[in-house]
């Protein structure tokens, strides 16, 4: 899946909202403490378990304000969580965030920030309250999810703070891991952020995928959908927008090793730009035990 772009005006409005909130928190240093944002916005956070019906029922049954049951039909929420495999959600009428505790703890942070993002984007209010005319439209769903992700990234990476620090870093796995540690976020989210917004004008591309080595591929590996994310910097999207993520994934096999964790290797891959000219990229891959993280940069940029 390619990283979606969002409307410039929407991005500008979200930026302004995040900057205002960060000012309200005295422009904190990294890593950002989400608890301070919840306190500022007067949000509650609760956990449920999608694989434990008893705990899920108990969580929903406790959703009361001043002793009054808020949800008239709590079974609808329970059914929605199960039917759509929801891992986190925001209930605007209660100012409450729900997170599935079965998620790996490293993912709690991003999912919570994503739901806060829904809560602070004014035009999401109607949708989150169940505006079915819009929520049933796939294109609308993709847009609001991209906007919430954008808001989460601006929040967790402290807006322009990450941009400035990333611009001074080389396009490699080690600098990205260092930035992930500094900002308290996962390597995957940091890789995405680095390529999409910390690129400093560089021509960068990233893949989050299955293990590229044929000996490490799972039984259910789909060669037509090897990547979970295919992230492109604006310069890459402009110059190499026709490059196939499947073709690029297959090209990684020329240099990757079969290690089960850690660095998988580095190598040069030649891509054709939109003019048909051959351009050399330097790629580097890393396996975190679950997914392969790959970053590539144009060698002469």
ZIHUVEN-V419438 format. One record per residue. RES is the residue in one letter. BURIAL is 1 if it has 16 or more other ideal C-beta (glycine too) atoms within 10 Angstrom, else 0. Layout:
BEGIN
RES/BURIAL
RES/BURIAL
END
This chain:
BEGIN
X/0
X/0
X/1
X/0
X/0
X/1
X/0
X/0
X/0
X/1
X/1
X/0
X/0
X/1
X/0
X/0
X/1
X/1
X/0
X/0
X/1
X/1
X/0
X/0
X/0
X/0
X/0
X/0
X/0
X/1
X/1
X/1
X/0
X/1
X/0
X/0
X/1
X/1
X/0
X/0
X/0
X/0
X/1
X/0
X/1
X/0
X/0
X/1
X/1
X/1
X/0
X/0
X/0
X/0
X/0
X/1
X/0
X/0
X/1
X/1
X/0
X/0
X/1
X/0
X/0
X/0
X/0
X/0
X/0
X/0
X/1
X/0
X/0
X/1
X/0
X/0
X/1
X/1
X/0
X/0
X/1
X/0
X/0
X/0
X/0
X/0
X/1
X/1
X/1
X/1
X/1
X/0
X/0
X/1
X/0
X/1
X/1
X/1
X/1
X/1
X/1
X/0
X/1
X/0
X/0
X/0
X/1
X/1
X/1
X/1
X/1
X/1
X/1
X/1
X/1
X/1
X/1
X/1
X/1
X/1
X/1
X/0
X/0
X/1
X/0
X/0
X/1
X/1
X/0
X/0
X/0
X/0
X/0
X/0
X/0
X/0
X/0
X/0
X/0
X/0
X/0
X/0
X/1
X/1
X/0
X/1
X/1
X/1
X/1
X/1
X/1
X/1
X/1
X/1
X/1
X/1
X/1
X/1
X/1
X/0
X/1
X/1
X/1
X/0
X/1
X/1
X/0
X/0
X/0
X/0
X/1
X/1
X/1
X/0
X/1
X/1
X/1
X/0
X/1
X/1
X/0
X/0
X/1
X/0
X/1
X/1
X/1
X/1
X/1
X/1
X/1
X/1
X/1
X/1
X/1
X/1
X/1
X/1
X/1
X/0
X/0
X/1
X/1
X/1
X/1
X/1
X/1
X/1
X/1
X/1
X/1
X/1
X/1
X/0
X/0
X/1
X/0
X/0
X/0
X/0
X/0
X/0
X/0
X/0
X/0
X/1
X/1
X/0
X/1
X/1
X/1
X/1
X/1
X/1
X/1
X/1
X/1
X/0
X/1
X/1
X/0
X/0
X/1
X/0
X/1
X/0
X/0
X/1
X/1
X/0
X/1
X/1
X/0
X/0
X/1
X/1
X/0
X/0
X/0
X/0
X/0
X/0
X/0
X/1
X/1
X/0
X/1
X/0
X/1
X/0
X/1
X/0
X/1
X/0
X/0
X/0
X/0
X/0
X/1
X/0
X/1
X/0
X/1
X/1
X/1
X/1
X/1
X/0
X/0
X/0
X/1
X/1
X/1
X/1
X/1
X/1
X/1
X/1
X/0
X/0
X/0
END
